[in-house]
Amino acid sequence: MNERIKELAEQCWDKRPEGQLHFDNEKFAELIVRDCMEVASPNYMSTPEDSVYYVEQAIDRIAEHFGVKE
């Protein structure tokens, strides 16, 4: 994993009314998905012939963005 994951995780901590720290898993997942959507845009799939190539490109870009090895 890389620094981007840490940056997203930092945004998911908040204090509960009791004063306890809480990590919001749903917010973390949403931030990751939104970031993936941004990395995979703009929409490259303009024609059916390009679909497979650009999906593979998007997957590679997302993996590289988050430092995940396939």
C-alpha positions as CSV (number, residue, x, y, z in Angstrom):
1,M,0.0,0.0,0.0
2,N,1.1,3.6,-0.4
3,E,0.6,7.0,1.1
4,R,-2.7,7.6,-0.6
5,I,-4.4,4.8,1.4
6,K,-3.0,6.5,4.6
7,E,-4.3,9.9,3.5
8,L,-7.8,8.4,2.9
9,A,-7.8,6.6,6.2
10,E,-6.9,9.7,8.1
11,Q,-10.1,11.3,6.8
12,C,-12.2,8.5,8.4
13,W,-11.4,9.1,12.0
14,D,-13.8,11.1,14.2
15,K,-14.6,11.5,17.9
16,R,-17.8,10.0,19.3
17,P,-19.8,12.0,21.8
18,E,-18.3,9.8,24.6
19,G,-14.9,11.0,23.5
20,Q,-13.8,7.8,21.9
21,L,-12.1,7.7,18.5
22,H,-14.0,5.9,15.8
23,F,-12.9,4.7,12.3
24,D,-15.7,5.0,9.8
25,N,-15.3,1.9,7.5
26,E,-18.1,3.0,5.2
27,K,-16.6,6.4,4.6
28,F,-13.2,4.7,4.0
29,A,-14.7,2.4,1.3
30,E,-16.5,5.2,-0.3
31,L,-13.4,7.4,-0.5
32,I,-11.5,4.5,-2.1
33,V,-14.2,3.9,-4.7
34,R,-14.4,7.6,-5.5
35,D,-10.7,7.8,-5.9
36,C,-10.7,4.7,-8.1
37,M,-13.4,6.4,-10.2
38,E,-11.3,9.5,-10.6
39,V,-8.2,7.4,-11.5
40,A,-10.1,5.5,-14.2
41,S,-11.6,8.6,-15.8
42,P,-12.2,10.0,-18.3
43,N,-14.4,7.4,-19.9
44,Y,-12.2,5.6,-22.4
45,M,-14.7,3.1,-23.6
46,S,-16.0,5.0,-26.6
47,T,-16.3,2.0,-28.9
48,P,-16.8,-1.8,-28.2
49,E,-13.4,-2.6,-29.8
50,D,-11.7,-0.5,-27.3
51,S,-13.5,-1.9,-24.3
52,V,-11.1,-4.7,-23.2
53,Y,-8.0,-2.6,-23.7
54,Y,-9.2,0.4,-21.7
55,V,-10.6,-1.8,-18.9
56,E,-7.2,-3.4,-18.5
57,Q,-5.7,0.1,-18.6
58,A,-8.0,1.3,-15.9
59,I,-7.3,-1.7,-13.7
60,D,-3.5,-1.1,-14.1
61,R,-3.9,2.6,-13.3
62,I,-6.0,1.8,-10.2
63,A,-3.5,-0.8,-9.0
64,E,-0.6,1.5,-9.5
65,H,-2.4,4.5,-7.9
66,F,-2.9,2.5,-4.7
67,G,0.4,0.6,-4.8
68,V,-1.4,-2.8,-5.1
69,K,0.4,-5.6,-6.9
70,E,-1.8,-7.9,-9.0
